[in-house]
């Protein structure tokens, strides 16, 4: 699984609306209590930059994954904007990491 910038908590976009699905679409909420063994088999990449508007959310998700012992790579691109040019760099790099059996 790879992301190229991400908020990981959609509550701030819901204008106070409450629904069970909001919980399940917010990894920062559901991951701490999740015990699915497949999590530890995943290869997780969190792509961000130090100028990314979602930088803090990526740090929080990395901390959550670290606390659970889930293997991941927090890829922080230095001095890059939250925009298409950095994602264009990230995408082929992340795709090249996929191993097909």
C-alpha positions in Angstrom: 0.0 0.0 0.0 1.3 3.4 -0.8 0.0 6.9 -0.4 1.2 10.1 -1.9 0.2 12.6 0.8 -2.9 11.8 2.8 -5.0 13.2 5.6 -5.9 9.8 7.1 -8.7 11.3 9.2 -11.8 12.5 7.3 -13.7 13.9 10.3 -12.4 17.5 9.5 -14.1 17.2 6.1 -17.5 16.0 7.5 -18.8 19.3 8.9 -20.0 17.5 12.1 -21.7 14.7 10.3 -21.5 11.4 12.2 -21.6 7.9 10.7 -19.9 4.6 11.4 -18.3 4.7 8.0 -16.3 7.8 9.0 -14.5 5.7 11.6 -13.6 3.0 9.0 -12.4 5.6 6.5 -10.0 7.2 9.0 -7.0 5.0 9.6 -5.8 7.2 12.5 -8.9 6.1 14.3 -9.3 2.5 13.5 -5.7 1.3 13.2 -4.8 1.5 16.9 -7.4 -1.1 17.8 -7.1 -3.3 14.7 -5.5 -6.7 15.2 -5.7 -8.1 11.6 -2.6 -10.3 11.1 -2.4 -9.2 7.5 -1.3 -5.7 8.6 2.1 -7.1 9.5 2.5 -8.7 6.0 1.9 -5.4 4.2 4.5 -3.2 2.6 3.4 0.3 3.5 4.9 3.5 2.0 3.8 6.9 3.2 5.0 9.5 0.7 5.1 13.1 1.8 7.3 16.2 1.9 8.3 18.5 4.6 6.2 21.2 2.9 3.2 19.0 2.4 -0.1 20.3 3.9 -0.6 16.7 5.2 2.9 16.3 6.6 1.7 16.1 10.2 -0.9 13.4 9.3 1.8 11.3 7.7 3.9 11.6 10.8 1.0 10.6 13.0 0.2 7.6 10.8 3.9 6.6 10.8 3.9 6.8 14.6 0.7 4.7 14.8 2.2 2.0 12.5 5.5 2.1 14.4 3.6 1.6 17.7 1.9 -1.5 16.3 5.2 -2.9 14.9 3.9 -2.6 11.3 6.7 -2.4 8.7 6.5 0.8 6.7 8.6 3.5 5.0 8.0 7.2 5.7 9.4 8.8 2.5 9.8 12.5 3.2 10.9 14.5 0.1 12.8 17.6 1.2 11.5 21.1 0.2 8.8 19.9 -2.2 5.3 21.2 -2.6 2.1 19.3 -2.1 1.5 19.1 -5.8 1.7 17.0 -9.0 5.4 17.3 -9.7 6.4 15.4 -6.5 3.7 12.8 -7.0 4.9 12.3 -10.5 8.3 11.4 -9.0 6.8 9.2 -6.3 4.4 7.1 -8.4 6.9 5.2 -10.6 9.3 4.8 -7.7 6.6 3.2 -5.5 5.3 1.1 -8.4 8.8 -0.3 -8.9 8.7 -1.7 -5.4 5.8 -4.0 -6.1 6.9 -7.7 -6.3 4.8 -10.0 -8.4 4.8 -13.7 -7.7 
